[in-house]
Amino acid sequence: MNTTLIEQLVEESTDFYRDRDPEGGNFAQVNTTRLVELVVRACAKVIEDQDVDPSFKHRMAWAVKHKFGVSE
């Protein structure tokens, strides 16, 4: 498993809130909707990067995004 990529996607989908921590630090919460969107986009990118017919890989990448409701 590519933990580096997963950690990067989690970091990109994390919202930080300064005002919720009584100690004055940061409070972090993963935005699960954003995380799923980033994972779907990463999967679609893997398809798009394949050395196959451009029309095929475009349709397959679109199908993955469409299935999960991720817009272009």
C-alpha positions in Angstrom: 0.0 0.0 0.0 1.3 3.5 -0.9 1.1 5.1 2.6 2.9 8.2 1.4 0.1 8.9 -1.2 -2.6 8.1 1.4 -1.0 10.4 4.0 -0.7 13.2 1.4 -4.4 12.8 0.4 -5.5 12.8 4.1 -3.4 15.9 4.7 -5.0 17.7 1.6 -8.4 16.8 2.9 -7.9 18.0 6.5 -9.5 21.1 7.8 -7.9 23.0 10.6 -9.8 25.0 13.1 -8.0 27.3 15.5 -11.0 28.4 17.5 -12.1 25.0 18.7 -9.1 24.1 20.7 -9.3 25.5 24.3 -5.5 25.5 24.6 -5.3 27.8 21.6 -3.7 25.2 19.2 -5.1 23.7 16.1 -7.9 21.2 15.9 -7.8 19.0 12.8 -10.7 17.1 11.2 -10.5 15.1 8.1 -13.1 16.2 5.5 -14.2 12.7 4.4 -16.1 14.0 1.4 -12.9 15.8 0.2 -10.8 12.7 0.9 -13.1 10.4 -1.2 -13.0 13.0 -4.0 -9.2 13.0 -3.9 -9.0 9.2 -3.9 -11.4 9.0 -6.9 -9.4 11.6 -8.8 -6.2 9.7 -8.0 -7.7 6.5 -9.4 -8.9 8.3 -12.5 -5.4 9.7 -13.0 -3.9 6.2 -12.9 -6.3 5.2 -15.7 -5.5 8.4 -17.7 -1.8 7.7 -17.4 -2.0 4.3 -19.1 -0.6 3.7 -22.5 -3.8 2.7 -24.2 -6.3 4.1 -26.7 -6.9 7.7 -25.6 -10.7 7.4 -26.1 -10.8 4.3 -24.0 -8.9 5.7 -21.0 -10.9 9.0 -21.1 -14.2 7.0 -21.0 -12.9 4.8 -18.2 -11.7 7.7 -16.1 -15.0 9.5 -16.7 -16.9 6.4 -15.6 -15.0 6.2 -12.3 -15.6 9.9 -11.5 -19.2 9.6 -12.6 -19.8 6.6 -10.4 -18.7 8.5 -7.3 -20.2 11.8 -8.3 -16.9 13.6 -8.8 -17.2 16.3 -11.5 -14.5 17.2 -13.9 
